[in-house]
Amino acid sequence: MRIFVGYGYNARDQWVEKYVVPLVTAFGCTVVHGRAVFGGALPNEIIGLIHSCDAMIGFTTRRDPVGHDAAGKEQFTTHPWVVQELTAALSRNPAVPFVEVREQAVLSPGGMIEGANFQRIDYEEADRAGCLLAIAQALERFRGYAR
């Protein structure tokens, strides 16, 4: 199986490369990503890669602070490309099965992603092991979706 992994290519998200990529590989899957492609809008090359995959894991992790919620907790945006990648997975017919891994305090991407009937894993940095376990369970479910 080919799994597209979308995440922010920054120091804060290095745990995805360190732990998630080897986990996906351990399940016998090939990891696909858009790390080598740069630009403003999501290029057709990346959309094609996503559409060629059997499933996707998209990490909506903290990027920029945007203020506080009603309880005074800080809120964050996420990486626009990851949101676009998730939307690309959803827009394929049939949709590429995906799971969104959303970090605590990250605002919902909203729109199609929020309304889609796909799994979301809540991620808290203090419980990274729990997140990795949930990702492993999602990978097992993806096997049932393989085309």
N, C-alpha and C positions, 0 to 999 in steps of 0.2 A: 504494500500500500504506500501511496505517496501522500504525505501530510504537509500542507503548507503551514508554516509557523510565522505569524506576524507579530512583531514586537518592536519596541523602540531600540534602535541601535545606539545605545548610550551606556555610560558606566553603571547607571542605576539598574538597568535591565540585563546586566551581564549574567545574572543568575539563570536566565533563560538559556543562554548558550552553555553555561556550566552544568546545569542539572536537567533541563527539559529536553534539549536536543539529544543527549545521551539516553534519556528515558525513552523517547520516541524511537530511537535507533534500536534500543534493547527489545522493543516490541516487534522488531523485524521490519520496521517502516523506513522509508526513505524521506529525509527531511528536505523540504523545498522552502526557500525564502527569497526575499527580494533585496538582500543586503548589498549586492553589487550594483544596483540600479539607483541612480540619484535623479532628483528633479522635483518640481513643484507638485503637479497633479500626478495621480497614479497612472503610470504609463501602460499602454496596451500590453507590453511585454509581461508585466506583473499580473494583469488580469488574465492573460493567457495561461500563465503558470498556475494561478489559483484554479482556473476552470479545468486544468489538466489533472488536478489532484483528486484524491478520493475523499479527503476531509481537510479541515482547517482548525487550527487553534490560534485564536487572536487574543493578544494580551493588551488590554486597555489599562495601562499602568499610569501612574502619576507623571504629569509633565509640568504644567504651569499652574501656580495657585491662582484661583479666581475669586476668592473671598471666603465667606463663612456661611454655614447654614443657619437655620433659626436657633439651633442649640449652641451656636458659637464654634462649631467644628470646622476646620479648614477644608475647603473643597478644591479639586484640581480638574483641569482638562486632561485629555489624553492625546496620543499621537494621531493626527489626522489621517495619516496613511493607514494605520491599523483599522480605523473606522471605515475607510474606503475599501480596504481589503476584505473586511467582513461583509460589506455591502456587495462587493463583487462576488463573493461566495454565494450570497443569498440570491443575487440576480440571475445566476445561471439557471437554466431550466433543463432538468431538475436542479434544485439548489445543491451546492456542495455542502454536505453536513459540516457544521462547525460548532465549536464551543468557544464562548467568550470567557476569558479569565479576567475579571474586573477587580482591580485593586480597591481596597477600602478607601473611601473619600473621593473617588473619581466619579465625576458626573456621568450620568447615563448618556450614551451616544444618541439615544432617542430614535425616532423615525422607524424605518424598516427593521433595524436590528432589535430595537426594544420590543417591537410587535411580533417578531418572528418566534416561532415555537421551537426554539433550539435551547440547549442547555447553557446555563451560565454558572461558572465557578467563581465564588467570592474568594478573593485573595487578601490575606493579611500577612504582612512581612513577618510578624511574630510567629505565624503558623505556616511557614513555607512547606514543612513536611506534609501537613494536611492538604495543601494545595497540590503537591506532587502526587499524593495518593488519589485525589479526585481526577487529576489528569490521566493517571494510569487507568482508572476506571472508565474514563471517557474513551481512551484509546481502545480498550476492550470492546466497548459498544460500537465504535467506528468499524470494527471488523464485520459487524452485521450489515453495514451500509455499503461495503466495498462493491464497486461496479464490476 
